[in-house]
Amino acid sequence: MMAGGLARFVVLILATAICGAASVFQPISDSHRSAALDVFAPVDGSYKSLDEAYEALKTLEILGIDKKSDLSSATCENVVKVLASPSSSTLKDVFYALSVNGILKCKSGEDVPKDIVSKLQTGVKDAKLLLDFYYSVRGLVLVKEQFSGTDISLGDAEAVFRSIKALSQSDGKWRYSPNNPESSTFAAGLAFETLAGVISLAPSEIDHSLIQTLKTGITKLFDSIQKYDDGTFYFDESEGPISTTASVIRGLKSFAASESTGLNLPGDRIVGLAKFFLGVGIPGDAKDFFNQIDALACLEDNRFSVPLILSLPSTVISLTKKEPLKVKVSTVFGSKAPALSVKLSQALSSGSKGSSVINNQELKFDAESATYFLESFPKNFDVGKYTFVFEILLDESANEKVYITEAQTKVPISATGAITIENAEIAVLDSDVGSVESQKKLDLTKDEAVSLSANHLQKLRLSLQLTTPLGHVFKPHQAFLKLKHESQVEHIFLVKTSGKKSELVLDFLGLVEKLYYLSGKYEIQLTIGDASMENSLLSNIGHIELDLPERPEKAARPPLQPTDPYSRYVPKAEISHIFRVPEKLPAKQLSLVFLGVIVLPFIGFLIGLTRLGVNIKSFPSSVGAATSALLFHGGIGAVLLLYVLFWVKAIGSVHDSKGTVFAGSVSVVRRTQNTVSPRSSIEQAEICLKDIYSSL
Amino acid sequence: MVKSTSKDAQDLFRSLHSAYSATPTNLKIIDLYVVFSVFTALIQVAYMALVGSFPFNSFLSGVLSCIGTAVLAVCLRIQVNKENKEFKDLAPERAFADFVLCNLVLHLVIINFLG
């Protein structure tokens, strides 16, 4: 039964398509881990730069992949080199060297690299730009974390705090530099991290009102958050939504960690941000991958609120298999959620508006697989598409401060079942009277069961009844009847569902032209398919012998059928462009002869000049006059030289770069030409040429 | 009616020549220049007639360059001619500068049109 297999395949594809379109967010899984190994594969055992190395190592560490031993030797060499001579490297290099050191532990212990600390401390002191503050302050925080024998503190922490705060804008965004009025959300994330570092390095507590204004700034920043229809939230800017959002989340995490009074952020936004990163899927770009994983790690472990994600292993419920509906609740990395209960508050059918099939049903919990499940569905639960609305309730109210869940999670679910096909009949009717000429019951499980014959004055009627397991009329998404002539000409007709019946009547009198007057044997094929139909079918019912009138002269001929049905997907023949044929050039010698002839009048001109006794005796001899005269002639000569160069395309050539030296651009040429303005050259001429001219 | 003979023609040319030799040298130079450029143009026209006019814009720009500079030279001659009272206020240096400038502009166009 190849047809049956195909039908099953169609259903599978449809089911997958529905799952793909649904906005169900799955936590980070093993597919991310295997992708990470590809994305962050080092070239020749090391990474191009320290920041790339940090991003790779950090991502692999968060995902729990241990590759440190393979990478540490080459990367550590770079780290030690930078840390040994901080004077020859930038603040950024030092910062990333320390970051990598934090993961690989290339250098640790009590001996604090003094020159690094002093470089970072002068960095903080001299900093004007946000990035300088960021690298130096975060660098000091890293030194403090990694080298135990230190007690680094910023003496003038409050002044540093104020000077960073001075870069903030009223809308919660930050500027990169005091001279640049452009503000950015990405910079805001960097600023929060920097300020968190300043707070943790401060010897005494920072003025509380300063921190309070910063918190108001964070609230304002959340006003500029953007939203997708499926409830995901993100920040967008020129750096791209992933980088920008990740930067803000990193900043918020560090800030919340350094500060004791707690950060009160809108819960739905936090869940929306988590859903945004989960919805990204697996990025192919290393930077995006790092930002996604790092931001999710910040959301997994933070001091404001940890989002819990509701996910479904499958969004298709089969009514025939009586499988339970399974729901999982976990953090973004799939680790266990605290004790909670999941309630299916509504199951909205997409067909009938507003009516809910299931109301307020609590899901049972299976501790072993950490899954919540709904075992039985109510009797009136039929096949079709539904939107399930879940609610999560935390058992312990103490957890409500730590964890945050979505108020309602809407999940599209499709319920599938076996559709019963009854009263399938195919009949040939007499057109004028409507009396039945021949009628056959159809058994759709068998192929080639029917053989009919009809002429152009008769009709073909196909009728069947489709019912759902609950006995309702089922309207399939696809129901086609295909007639295929011996000459491979195909015609497809739609089977319409009206009332209880699905019916198709073909009046051959009106169809003769469409059938190209082709008499003979037609194969009949019936297709019924739907995403919720488990027994979708593609069945060869049989054949019909049609007796149609002769083809008139003017009628259209049937189109030629390609021998290979897949050839219509083959690429079209390449279009060859016709260019103008270049015209014939004369022989080169001929052209050269005429070039010589062209020079003859010029020689004649020179001879004529000598005959006339022209001389340049009165060329100015005093230094000043001679210089300006030379300048004038030189100027004219230069302009002419410029023309020649332009002509041979040595300069001003924009499109021809092969073999010519690009010595300038059109704009340069234009400017040079503009300097020869009429007035200046005339004045020059009057001064320079007085003597020469009068002598002639 | 006096019959015209070759002697008359010779006389005519002779008187023309003697009259012309009285013209100042600078005007003669300009005349020579005009003759030079007109001949150059004629050679190009002959080339076109004999060989063909395929890069037509090159031919046009070559001929127009010669004709144009000849016309400009004639203008210069009108302006620097001392017997022409119309331009007696105009300094010959100014006229020459005009000539140079117009030539530069003309040839800028020519170079761009040359292709």
Contacts between the chains, C-beta under 8 A, distances in Angstrom:
chain1	res1	chain2	res2	distance
A	583	B	54	4.9
A	584	B	54	7.2
A	585	B	54	6.4
A	586	B	51	4.7
A	586	B	52	6.3
A	586	B	54	7.6
A	590	B	51	6.2
A	591	B	51	7.7
A	594	B	43	7.1
A	594	B	47	4.8
A	594	B	51	7.5
A	597	B	43	5.4
A	597	B	47	8.0
A	598	B	40	6.0
A	598	B	43	5.6
A	598	B	44	7.2
A	600	B	39	7.9
A	600	B	43	7.6
A	601	B	35	7.9
A	601	B	36	4.8
A	601	B	37	7.7
A	601	B	39	4.0
A	601	B	40	4.9
A	601	B	43	7.0
A	602	B	36	6.5
A	602	B	40	7.4
A	604	B	36	6.5
A	604	B	39	7.3
A	605	B	32	6.0
A	605	B	33	6.8
A	605	B	35	7.9
A	605	B	36	3.8
A	608	B	32	4.4
A	608	B	35	7.9
A	608	B	36	7.7
A	609	B	29	6.8
A	609	B	32	6.8
A	612	B	25	5.7
A	612	B	28	5.4
A	612	B	29	6.4
A	612	B	32	7.1
A	613	B	25	7.1
A	614	B	25	7.1
A	614	B	29	6.4
A	636	B	100	6.1
A	636	B	104	7.3
A	639	B	104	5.7
A	640	B	104	7.9
A	640	B	107	7.5
A	643	B	107	6.0
A	643	B	108	6.7
A	643	B	111	4.6
A	646	B	111	6.0
A	647	B	111	5.3
A	647	B	114	6.3
A	673	B	108	6.7
A	676	B	101	7.6
A	676	B	104	6.5
A	678	B	101	6.0
A	681	B	97	6.3
A	681	B	100	7.3
A	681	B	101	5.6
A	682	B	94	6.5
A	682	B	97	4.7
A	682	B	98	7.2
A	682	B	101	7.1
A	684	B	97	7.7
A	685	B	93	5.8
A	685	B	94	7.1
A	685	B	96	6.5
A	685	B	97	3.0
A	685	B	100	6.8
A	686	B	91	6.6
A	686	B	93	4.9
A	686	B	94	6.1
A	686	B	97	6.8
A	689	B	93	4.8
A	689	B	96	6.1
A	689	B	97	7.3
A	690	B	93	5.5
A	693	B	26	7.4
A	693	B	92	5.4
A	693	B	93	5.6
A	693	B	96	6.2
A	694	B	92	7.8
A	696	B	25	5.8
A	696	B	26	4.2
A	696	B	29	6.7
